Amino acid sequence: MARGKIEEGHEPFFGRTSEEGIFVDFSTLAVLSGIPDDPHNAVGLPIYATAAYSFESLEEGAHKFATNEGYTYTRLQNPTVAALEERLSALEGAIGAVCLASGQAASFAALLALVRSGDEIVASPGLFGGTVGLLNQVFGLMGIKVHFVAPEVEAVRAVLNERTRAVFTEVLGNPSLELPDLAGLARLCEEHGVALIVDNTFGAVGALARPLEHGAHAVTHSLTKWASGHGSILGGAVLTRSSDIWRHYPQFTTPDPQGRIPWEASGPRCFLERVRQLGLSLGGMVLSPFNAYLLFQGVETVELRVERASRSALEVASWLQEQPQVAWVRYPGLKGDPAHPRAAQYLRGSFGSILTFGVRGGLEGASRFLAHLKIIQAPNVGDARTLAVHPWTTTHGRIPEPARLAAGVRPEMIRFSVGLESPKDIQARLAEALAAVGVVGEVG
């Protein structure tokens, strides 16, 4: 049983209780949850750099392999990874988590657990370019049809049918920054017995947004981003809340190869068990215990980093609105932004560290701007350092132009992930690059 839990008598955080007490606040969970008991009373998390685990008897080994209880092989379970899974579950208000090698692996495994050939997925057109490629090129090869529609209730309702197995969206579109009606979509999915899966990467493992609170059935994460915070490792996670939505799926209500009916044996955890089986045991998309250790530490400061970077992002976005070389700015914290009303409803007190803006002069203007920008240009977000990227030619460069435009990506767009530097220094570097653009005309 893990140490670092809070004494009883406090209000429960998401009602999450344990035999040892009750968790309280996000900041406490971030630094205390998941720390395992250790024979040497280590304060931090040990790294279990092992591939396999021994058994005392044939019967013990048979039992562990049959039930997935305890530890058998690190492709399936590892104590360091398990500690991270517990911490993430606490922060998201989930009943459990499965950690995988990357965010892409998490999205793949979560959807793979729900679909079979001939099924359908409804997805937002404004998803990260890699996710769009996954849905079109990988699930398409598997005989899965994907409908790309706006993440709005009536648009999704129009394409739902008896073959739909998942509705997949992002808490904030990457890089469109559109924010879906999470509660409305969750109600619609409940009515139709379809799981709502939300990529909550931009939600910063619960520090900025918690879709499970608003009815999402599962969330996925690229832990590479805010959970790590330092751009040094890859990681992903799938988490779920308690729900009976899985009773609508034949893979959970019919006997598995061992003769077990997953829903009867595991309840709502049956979804995570299937993610673990397909993604880790069979798919091999395993998170290294070393990466899990670094992520476990990174999560401890995620709330502080999000708060600081969000304040700076609002300051930078407001400043950009006043620059003549900037055609438009998108940031949910701006009162005139289309996402602002929902951001005030679904985001947790701040508005995140991601903003986008359009440089006048279209693709040529963006090229001039980036050529003179003395800020790191890299296809990552959620880093302690400020990062800029041109989605039209990088993150979405491999998908057809109509799909890029449908995703809200334009030739003049710059995606800007604000880090922990002084906002005044960030503005100074932006001012230098904008001055070099020398274009005050139309966007295109």
Secondary structure, DSSP 8 states (H G I E B T S, - for coil): --S----TTS--STT-EETTEE---HHHHHHHTT----TT--SS------SB---SSHHHHHHHHHH--S-SBTTT--HHHHHHHHHHHHHHT-SEEEEESSHHHHHHHHHHTT--TT-EEEE-TTS-HHHHHIIIIIITTTT-EEEE--SSHHHHHTT--TTEEEEEEESS-TTT-----HHHHHHHHHHHT-EEEEE-GGGGGGTSB-GGGGT-SEEEEETTTTTT-SS----EEEEE-S-SGGGG-HHHHS--TTS--HHHHHGGGHHHHHHIIIIIIIT-----HHHHHHHHHHHTTHHHHHHHHHHHHHHHHHHHTT-TTEEEEE-TTSTTSTTHHHHHHHBSSS--SEEEEEETTHHHHHHHHHHT--S-B-S--S-SS-EEE-TTTTTTTTS-HHHHHHTT--TTEEEEE--SS-HHHHHHHHHHHHHHH---S---
